[in-house]
Amino acid sequence: MFDVIIVGCGPTGAMLAAELRLHDVRVLVLEKETEPPSAVRIVGLHIRSLEVMAMRGLLDRMLAHGRRRPAAGFFAAIDKPAPPGLDSPYAYLLGIPQPVIERLLAEHATALGAQIRRGRAVTGLTQDDHGVTVELSDGERLGARYLVGCDGGRSTVRKLLGVGFPGEATRNETLMGEMEVGVPAEEVAATVAATGGVRHRFWLRPAGPGVYSVVVPAAGVSDRATPPTIEDFARQLRVVAGTDFGVHSPRWMSRFGDATRLAERYRVGRVLLAGDAAHIHPPIGGQGLNLGVQDAVNLGWKLAGQVRGWAPETLLDTYQAERRPVAEDVLDNTRAQTELLTDEPGARAVRRLLTELMDFDEVNRHLLEKITGIGIRYHLGEGPDLLGRRLPDVGLRQGNLYGLLHRGRGLLLDRTGRLTVDGWSDRVDHLVDPDADLDVPGVLVRPDGHVGWIGDDQQGLDDQLARWFGGPAA
């Protein structure tokens, strides 16, 4: 009997396993594939995900394998620079191969004690008031107190639960990859501009010396089951742009659709959904992997508290209450971006207008914060604007805030010296620092980095400690 079985060892599942192990939860991850993915697709870690990696001491490992680029041009590929004054030292995009992210997170989880078993496909599940039993394709049955489906857009767990997945099916498919070109950069830029670029879901953008990120419609490439080839890219480029730019030597190539769906529920009894099992959308803006990893960090400590016995009865339900609206917002903004990439006259007019509006820093900032996740605010009740938002990596007398969150515990950051976490010190750390770079007397930082309380009143603090971390220890 395990405490938690996770189905799927992608970034979401591996991150969740690590988060649970920070709290000594017995975790088994089941992955139907026998080997980790080999297709080298480059994905981007946005600002909030980079902050999450810093919170868990993983950022340096990611940086060693990635390539930084400016935090700009995310919304519908409208090329505007980032607004000034973003409140994060990680205000950039990190391009990194997805297999590398999955390997690093899986290594992190196993180093913390999670078990990962590959080549184990789930075919059935049952649950009662005490736990969940899963049946594997070879007939083996395994039990756990909870089960989390992190098994992608075609989630077996979601289907076995009978949870609806309403939304829109794929209408358009697109090829995406990175490859070298055989013509000068000036010729590439001129041809893309003359062709209308993103209006046709088509662009080439520099991705390194002589290397371009290429996006082109997949219409005419009919075999969805077969990975695209360099010849597919060349043929589609000739159709759209009149030239194939001499593309060759691909680094990676993939194909995606614009299906958009959201699970009706994130929890049924002792079974929960996270990542693509709960939501899918077009990859415009590069939000999918980031959304799943952040699901895991929101869920991990709450599920651990349920397993360990200290969580308030309502805590686990806040996972859906907080994360499903975030996914709804991502689905809406990707729908909007998809429309802005069509060649319809109305969409082109709206795109021109939005391009003008993004010259205002407030508009540009709002859209960038939406895409990168740093604008998320959970609705935790009345209070200052900081309540429910993520706390930036503020400076302290010694070091910085995120260096104190590696263990996945709560933290009281106290500038007064008059507050205490007595009774909760097994779950919450306490740092007194009058010089902390804050304009409030004290904040209670949840393990996911979001602010759960602000003030200097001990009774108010005790109430919120109980809300997020249960009753005080005897």
For each residue, the residues with C-beta under 8 A, 3 or more apart:
1: 131 143 144 145
2: 5 26 27 28 142 143 144 145
3: 20 25 26 27 144 145 146 307
4: 20 25 26 27 28 144 145 146 147 148 303 307
5: 2 27 28 29 30 132 134 142 144 146 147 148
6: 9 13 16 17 27 28 29 30 147 148 150
7: 13 29 30 122 134 147 148 149 150 151 156 157
8: 12 13 29 30 31 149 150 151 152 155 275 277
9: 6 13 14 17 29 30 31 36 102 106 116 118 150
10: 13 14 102 150 152 275 276 292
11: 14 15 98 101 102 105 275 289 292 293
12: 8 15 16 150 274 275 276 292 293 295 296
13: 6 7 8 9 10 16 17 29 31 148 150 151 274 275 296
14: 9 10 11 17 18 29 102 105 106 108 109 116
15: 11 12 18 19 105 109 292 293 296 297 300
16: 6 12 13 19 20 148 150 274 295 296 299 300
17: 6 9 13 14 20 21 27 29 109 112 114 116
18: 14 15 21 22 56 105 108 109 112 114 300
19: 15 16 22 23 296 297 299 300 301 304 408
20: 3 4 16 17 23 25 27 114 300 303 304 307
21: 17 18 24 25 27 109 112 113 114
22: 18 19 112 300 301 304 407 408
23: 19 20 300 301 304 305 307 308 408
24: 21 308
25: 3 4 20 21 303 304 307 308
26: 2 3 4
27: 2 3 4 5 6 17 20 21 109 113 114 115
28: 2 4 5 6 114 115 116 117 142 144
29: 5 6 7 8 9 13 14 17 109 114 115 116 117
30: 5 6 7 8 9 117 120 121 122 134 136 142
31: 8 9 13 116 117 118 119 120
32: 119 120 121 122 151
33: 36 37 118 119
34: 118 119
35: 38 118
36: 9 33 99 102 103 106
37: 33 98 99 102
38: 35 99
39: 98 99 227 252 254
40: 97 98 99 251 252
41: 97 98 99 252 254
42: 95 96 97 98 178 207 213 251 252
43: 95 96 97 98 101 286 289
44: 93 94 95 96 286 290
45: 49 50 53 62 66 93 94 96 101 289 290
46: 49 50 71 74 93 286 287 290 371 372 373
47: 50 51 71 86 88 90 91 92 372 373 374
48: 51 52 290 294 372 373 374 376 390
49: 45 46 52 53 289 290 293 294 373
50: 45 46 47 53 54 59 62 88 90 92 94
51: 47 48 54 55 88 90 374 390 392 393 402 449
52: 48 49 55 56 293 294 297 449
53: 45 49 50 56 58 59 62
54: 50 51 57 58 59 90 393 402
55: 51 52 297 402 405 406 449
56: 18 52 53 108 405 406 408
57: 54 60 403 406
58: 53 54 61 62 104 105 108
59: 50 53 54 62 63 90
60: 57 63 64
61: 58 64 65 104
62: 45 50 53 58 59 65 66 94 96 101 104
63: 59 60 66 68 94
64: 60 61
65: 61 62 96 97 100 104
66: 45 62 63 94 95 96 100
67: 94 95 96 208
68: 63 92 93 94 95
69: 92 93 95
70: 73 81 82 92 93
71: 46 47 74 82 86 91 92 93 368 372
72: 79 80 81 82 368
73: 70 77 78 79 80
74: 46 71 93 285 286 367 368 371 372
75: 78 285 333 337 358 367 368 370 371
76: 198 284 285 336 337 340 341 351 354
77: 73 197 198 203 284 341
78: 73 75 340 351 354 355 358
79: 72 73
80: 72 73 355 358 359 364
81: 70 72
82: 70 71 72 86 91 364 368
83: 86 361 364 365 368
84: 361
85:
86: 47 71 82 83 91 365 368 374
87: 374 392
88: 47 50 51 91 374 392 393
89: 393
90: 47 50 51 54 59 393
91: 47 71 82 86 88
92: 47 50 68 69 70 71
93: 44 45 46 68 69 70 71 74 286
94: 44 45 50 62 63 66 67 68
95: 42 43 44 66 67 68 69 207
96: 42 43 44 45 62 65 66 67 100 101
97: 40 41 42 43 65 100 101 252
98: 11 37 39 40 41 42 43 101 102 289
99: 36 37 38 39 40 41 102 103
100: 65 66 96 97 103 104
101: 11 43 45 62 96 97 98 104 105 289
102: 9 10 11 14 36 37 98 99 105 106
103: 36 99 100 106 107
104: 58 61 62 65 100 101 107 108
105: 11 14 15 18 58 101 102 108 109
106: 9 14 36 102 103 109 110 116
107: 103 104 110 111
108: 14 18 56 58 104 105 111 112
109: 14 15 17 18 21 27 29 105 106 112 114 116
110: 106 107 113 114 115 116
111: 107 108
112: 17 18 21 22 108 109
113: 21 27 110
114: 17 18 20 21 27 28 29 109 110
115: 27 28 29 110
116: 9 14 17 28 29 31 106 109 110
117: 28 29 30 31 120
118: 9 31 33 34 35
119: 31 32 33 34
120: 30 31 32 117 136 137 138 140
121: 30 32 136 137 156
122: 7 30 32 125 134 135 136 137 151 156 157 160
123: 135 136 137 156
124: 134 135 160
125: 122 132 133 134 135 147 157 160 161 271
126: 132 133
127: 131 132 133 147 269 270 271
128: 131
129:
130: 145
131: 1 127 128 143 144 145 146 270
132: 5 125 126 127 143 144 145 146 147 270 271
133: 125 126 127 141 142 143
134: 5 7 30 122 124 125 141 142 143 144 147
135: 122 123 124 125 139 140 141
136: 30 120 121 122 123 139 140 141 142
137: 120 121 122 123
138: 120
139: 135 136
140: 120 135 136
141: 133 134 135 136
142: 2 5 28 30 133 134 136
143: 1 2 131 132 133 134
144: 1 2 3 4 5 28 131 132 134 147
145: 1 2 3 4 130 131 132 270 307
146: 3 4 5 131 132 270 271 272 303 306 307
147: 4 5 6 7 125 127 132 134 144 157 270 271 272
148: 4 5 6 7 13 16 157 271 272 273 274 299 303
149: 7 8 155 156 157 158 161 271 272 273 274 277
150: 6 7 8 9 10 12 13 16 273 274 275 277 292 296
151: 7 8 13 32 122 154 155 156 157 277
152: 8 10 155 275 276 277
153: 259 261 276 277 280
154: 151
155: 8 149 151 152 158 159 273 276 277
156: 7 121 122 123 149 151 159 160
157: 7 122 125 147 148 149 151 160 161 271 273 277
158: 149 155 161 163 165 263 273 277 278
159: 155 156 162
160: 122 124 125 156 157
161: 125 149 157 158 268 271 273
162: 159
163: 158 263 264 265 268 273
164: 263 264
165: 158 261 262 263 264
166: 261 262 264
167: 259 260 261 262 280 331
168: 171 258 259 260 261
169: 259
170: 173 257 258 259
171: 168 257 258
172: 201 217 219 257 258
173: 170 217 218 219 221 224 255 256 257 258
174: 201 215 216 217 218 255 256 257 258
175: 214 215 216 217 218 221 228 232 233 236 253 254 255
176: 213 214 215 253 254 255 256 283
177: 213 214 228 233 250 251 252 253 254
178: 42 207 211 212 213 214 250 251 252
179: 211 212 214 230 233 247 248 249 250 251 253
180: 210 211 212 247 248 249
181: 188 204 210 212 245 246 247 248
182: 245 246 247 248
183: 187 188 243 245 246
184: 187 188
185: 188 189 206
186: 189 190
187: 183 184 190 191 245
188: 181 183 184 185 191 192 204 212 245
189: 185 186 192 193
190: 186 187 193 194
191: 187 188 194 195 241 242 243 245
192: 188 189 195 197 202 203 204 241
193: 189 190 197
194: 190 191
195: 191 192 200 202 240 241 242
196: 199 200 202 343
197: 77 192 193 200 202 203
198: 76 77 201 202 203 341
199: 196 202 341 342 343 348 351
200: 195 196 197 217 240 343
201: 172 174 198 215 216 217 341
202: 192 195 196 197 198 199 215 216 217 240 241
203: 77 192 197 198 213 214 215
204: 181 188 192 212 213 214 215 245
205: 212 213
206: 185 211 212 213
207: 42 95 178 211 212 213
208: 67 211
209:
210: 180 181
211: 178 179 180 206 207 208 251
212: 178 179 180 181 188 204 205 206 207 245 247
213: 42 176 177 178 203 204 205 206 207
214: 175 176 177 178 179 203 204 233 237 247
215: 174 175 176 201 202 203 204
216: 174 175 201 202 233 236 237 240
217: 172 173 174 175 200 201 202 236 240
218: 173 174 175 221 228 232 236 255
219: 172 173 236
220: 235 236 239
221: 173 175 218 228 232 235 236 255
222:
223: 226
224: 173 255
225:
226: 223
227: 39 253 254 255
228: 175 177 218 221 232 233 253 254 255
229: 232 233 253
230: 179 233 234 247 248 250 253
231: 234 235
232: 175 218 221 228 229 235 236
233: 175 177 179 214 216 228 229 230 236 237 244 247 250 253
234: 230 231 237 238 244 247
235: 220 221 231 232 238 239 244
236: 175 216 217 218 219 220 221 232 233 239 240
237: 214 216 233 234 240 241 243 244 245 247
238: 234 235 241 242 243 244
239: 220 235 236
240: 195 200 202 216 217 236 237
241: 191 192 195 202 237 238 245
242: 191 195 238
243: 183 191 237 238
244: 233 234 235 237 238 247
245: 181 182 183 187 188 191 204 212 237 241
246: 181 182 183
247: 179 180 181 182 212 214 230 233 234 237 244 250
248: 179 180 181 182 230
249: 179 180
250: 177 178 179 230 233 247 253
251: 40 42 177 178 179 211
252: 39 40 41 42 97 177 178
253: 175 176 177 179 227 228 229 230 233 250
254: 39 41 175 176 177 227 228
255: 173 174 175 176 218 221 224 227 228
256: 173 174 176 282 283
257: 170 171 172 173 174 282
258: 168 170 171 172 173 174 282 338
259: 153 167 168 169 170 280 281 282
260: 167 168 280 281 282 331 334 335
261: 153 165 166 167 168 279 280 281
262: 165 166 167 278 279 324 327 328 331
263: 158 163 164 165 266 273 277 278 279
264: 163 164 165 166
265: 163 268 273 320
266: 263 272 273 274 278 319 320 323 324
267: 271 272 273 316 317 319 320
268: 161 163 265 271
269: 127
270: 127 131 132 145 146 147
271: 125 127 132 146 147 148 149 157 161 267 268
272: 146 147 148 149 266 267 299 303 319
273: 148 149 150 155 157 158 161 163 263 265 266 267 277 278
274: 12 13 16 148 149 150 266 277 278 292 295 296 299
275: 8 10 11 12 13 150 152 278 279 291 292 293 295 296
276: 10 12 152 153 155 279 280 288 292
277: 8 149 150 151 152 153 155 157 158 263 273 274
278: 158 262 263 266 273 274 275 295 323 324 327
279: 261 262 263 275 276 291 327 330 331
280: 153 167 259 260 261 276 288
281: 259 260 261 287 288 330 331 334 335
282: 256 257 258 259 260 334 337 338
283: 176 256 286 287 288
284: 76 77 334 337 338 341
285: 74 75 76 333 334 337 371
286: 43 44 46 74 93 283 289 290 371
287: 46 281 283 290 291 330 333 334 371 373
288: 276 280 281 283 291 292
289: 11 43 45 49 98 101 286 292 293
290: 44 45 46 48 49 286 287 293 294 372 373
291: 275 279 287 288 294 295 326 327 330 373
292: 10 11 12 15 150 274 275 276 288 289 295 296
293: 11 12 15 49 52 275 289 290 296 297
294: 48 49 52 290 291 297 298 323 326 373
295: 12 16 274 275 278 291 292 298 299 323
296: 12 13 15 16 19 150 274 275 292 293 299 300
297: 15 19 52 55 293 294 300 447 448 449
298: 294 295 302 319 322 323 448
299: 16 19 148 272 274 295 296 302 303 319 323
300: 15 16 18 19 20 22 23 296 297 303 304 408 447 448
301: 19 22 23 304 305 408 446 447 448
302: 298 299 305 306 311 315 316 318 319
303: 4 20 25 146 148 272 299 300 306 307 316 319
304: 19 20 22 23 25 300 301 307 308
305: 23 301 302 308 310 311 315 316 427 469 470
306: 146 302 303 309 311 315 316
307: 3 4 20 23 25 145 146 303 304
308: 23 24 25 304 305 311
309: 306
310: 305 427 469 470 471
311: 302 305 306 308 315 316 469 470
312: 315 466 467 468 470
313:
314: 317 318
315: 302 305 306 311 312 318 468 470
316: 267 302 303 305 306 311 319
317: 267 314 320 321
318: 302 314 315 321 322
319: 266 267 272 298 299 302 303 316 322 323
320: 265 266 267 317 323 324
321: 317 318 324 325
322: 298 318 319 325 326 378
323: 266 278 294 295 298 299 319 320 326 327
324: 262 266 278 320 321 327 328
325: 321 322 328 329
326: 291 294 322 323 329 330 376
327: 262 278 279 291 323 324 330 331
328: 262 324 325 331 332
329: 325 326 332 333 370
330: 279 281 287 291 326 327 333 334
331: 167 260 262 279 281 327 328 334 335
332: 328 329 335 336
333: 75 285 287 329 330 336 337 370 371
334: 260 281 282 284 285 287 330 331 337 338
335: 260 281 331 332 338 339
336: 76 332 333 339 340
337: 75 76 282 284 285 333 334 340 341
338: 258 282 284 334 335 341 342
339: 335 336 342 347 350
340: 76 78 336 337 347 350 351 354
341: 76 77 198 199 201 284 337 338 347
342: 199 338 339 347
343: 196 199 200 347 348
344: 347 348
345: 348 349
346: 349 350
347: 339 340 341 342 343 344 350 351
348: 199 343 344 345 351 352
349: 345 346 352 353
350: 339 340 346 347 353 354
351: 76 78 199 340 347 348 354 355
352: 348 349 355 356
353: 349 350 356 357
354: 76 78 340 350 351 357 358
355: 78 80 351 352 358 359
356: 352 353 359
357: 353 354 360 363
358: 75 78 80 354 355 363 364 367
359: 80 355 356 363 364
360: 357 363 364
361: 83 84 364 365
362: 365 366
363: 357 358 359 360 366 367
364: 80 82 83 358 359 360 361 367 368
365: 83 86 361 362 368 369
366: 362 363 369 370 375
367: 74 75 358 363 364 370 371
368: 71 72 74 75 82 83 86 364 365 371 372
369: 365 366 372 373 374 375
370: 75 329 333 366 367 375
371: 46 74 75 285 286 287 333 367 368
372: 46 47 48 71 74 290 368 369 375
373: 46 47 48 49 287 290 291 294 369 376
374: 47 48 51 86 87 88 369 390
375: 366 369 370 372
376: 48 326 373 389 390
377: 385 388 389
378: 322 388 389 450
379: 388
380: 383 387 388 452
381: 387
382:
383: 380 386 387 388 454
384: 387 440 454
385: 377 389
386: 383 389 391 440 443 451 454
387: 380 381 383 384 451 452 453 454
388: 377 378 379 380 383 450 451
389: 376 377 378 385 386 450 451
390: 48 51 374 376 448 449 450 451
391: 386 394 401 413 443 445 449 450 451
392: 51 87 88 401
393: 51 54 88 89 90 400 401 402
394: 391 400 401 413 436 437 438
395: 400 401 436 437
396: 399 400 401 404 431 433 435 436 437
397: 433 435 436
398:
399: 396 403 404
400: 393 394 395 396 403
401: 391 392 393 394 395 396 404 405 411 413 445
402: 51 54 55 393 405 449
403: 57 399 400 406
404: 396 399 401 411 429 431
405: 55 56 401 402 408 409 411 445 447 449
406: 55 56 57 403
407: 22
408: 19 22 23 56 300 301 405 447
409: 405 427 428 429 447
410: 424 427 428 429 444 445 446 447 452 465 468 469
411: 401 404 405 428 429 430 431 444 445
412: 419 421 428 429 430 431 442 443 444 445 461
413: 391 394 401 431 433 436 438 442 443 445
414: 417 418 419 430 431 432 433 441 442
415: 432 433 434 435 436 438 440 441 442
416: 419 432 434 441 442 456
417: 414 432 434
418: 414 456 458
419: 412 414 416 430 442 456 458 461
420: 430 458
421: 412 424 425 428 429 430 465
422: 425 472
423: 465 471 472 473
424: 410 421 427 428 465 469 472 473
425: 421 422 428 429 430 473
426: 473
427: 305 310 409 410 424 469 470
428: 409 410 411 412 421 424 425 444 465 469
429: 404 409 410 411 412 421 425
430: 411 412 414 419 420 421 425
431: 396 404 411 412 413 414 436
432: 414 415 416 417
433: 396 397 413 414 415 436
434: 415 416 417
435: 396 397 415
436: 394 395 396 397 413 415 431 433
437: 394 395 396
438: 394 413 415 443
439:
440: 384 386 415 443 454 455
441: 414 415 416 455 456
442: 412 413 414 415 416 419 453 454 455 456 461
443: 386 391 412 413 438 440 451 453 454
444: 410 411 412 428 451 452 453 454 461 464 465 468
445: 391 401 405 410 411 412 413 449 450 451 452
446: 301 410 449 450 451 452 468
447: 297 300 301 405 408 409 410
448: 297 298 300 301 390
449: 51 52 55 297 390 391 402 405 445 446
450: 378 388 389 390 391 445 446
451: 386 387 388 389 390 391 443 444 445 446 454
452: 380 387 410 444 445 446 464 467 468
453: 387 442 443 444 460 461 464 465
454: 383 384 386 387 440 442 443 444 451
455: 440 441 442 460 461
456: 416 418 419 441 442
457: 460 461
458: 418 419 420 461 462
459: 462 463
460: 453 455 457 463 464
461: 412 419 442 444 453 455 457 458 464 465
462: 458 459 465 466 472
463: 459 460 466 467
464: 444 452 453 460 461 467 468
465: 410 421 423 424 428 444 453 461 462 468 469 472
466: 312 462 463 469 470 471 472
467: 312 452 463 464
468: 312 315 410 444 446 452 464 465
469: 305 310 311 410 424 427 428 465 466
470: 305 310 311 312 315 427 466
471: 310 423 466
472: 422 423 424 462 465 466
473: 423 424 425 426
474:
